[in-house]
């Protein structure tokens, strides 16, 4: 599991996927979320703009990210 440091308390899910390099663009990240390929805290998440906070865990393609606040 890889730690991701958030610079503010809440960040949209698709932005984290894009900025962490898991997907190459915002459009690709949104399509993966729409397709049910992303889990947040063990549950499939289909809301692209879901607010991700410290303590949340994102899973996609066998990769896990643990959110931490700066």
C-alpha positions in Angstrom: 0.0 0.0 0.0 1.3 3.4 -1.0 0.8 6.6 1.1 -0.6 9.7 -0.6 -0.2 13.0 1.2 -3.2 15.3 0.7 -2.5 19.1 0.7 -6.1 19.9 1.7 -8.8 18.0 3.7 -10.9 16.8 0.7 -9.9 16.1 -2.9 -12.1 14.7 -5.7 -11.5 11.0 -6.4 -10.8 11.4 -10.2 -8.1 14.0 -9.4 -6.2 11.7 -7.1 -6.2 8.9 -9.8 -4.9 11.4 -12.3 -2.3 13.2 -10.2 -0.9 9.9 -8.7 -0.3 8.6 -12.2 -2.7 5.6 -12.0 -4.5 6.9 -15.1 -3.2 9.2 -17.7 -6.0 11.8 -17.8 -9.0 13.1 -16.0 -11.2 11.6 -18.7 -9.6 8.2 -18.3 -10.0 8.4 -14.5 -13.7 9.3 -14.9 -14.3 6.4 -17.3 -12.6 4.0 -14.9 -14.9 5.2 -12.0 -18.0 5.0 -14.2 -17.0 1.4 -15.2 -16.9 0.3 -11.5 -13.1 -0.3 -11.5 -12.4 1.9 -8.5 -13.0 1.0 -4.8 -13.0 3.4 -1.9 -12.7 1.8 1.6 -13.6 -1.6 0.1 -16.7 -0.4 -1.8 -17.1 0.2 -5.5 -17.3 3.9 -6.0 -19.1 5.4 -9.1 -19.1 9.1 -8.0 -16.3 10.9 -9.9 -16.4 13.8 -7.6 -16.5 11.8 -4.4 -14.6 13.8 -1.7 -11.6 11.7 -0.5 -10.2 12.5 2.9 -7.4 11.4 5.1 -7.8 7.8 6.2 -9.6 6.7 3.0 -8.2 3.8 1.0 -8.5 3.8 -2.8 -8.0 0.6 -4.9 -7.6 0.3 -8.6 -6.0 -2.4 -10.7 -4.3 -4.1 -7.8 -2.9 -0.9 -6.5 -3.9 0.5 -3.0 -3.5 4.1 -1.9 -3.8 5.2 1.7 -4.7 8.9 2.1 -2.9 11.0 4.7 -3.2 14.7 5.5 -0.1 16.9 5.2 
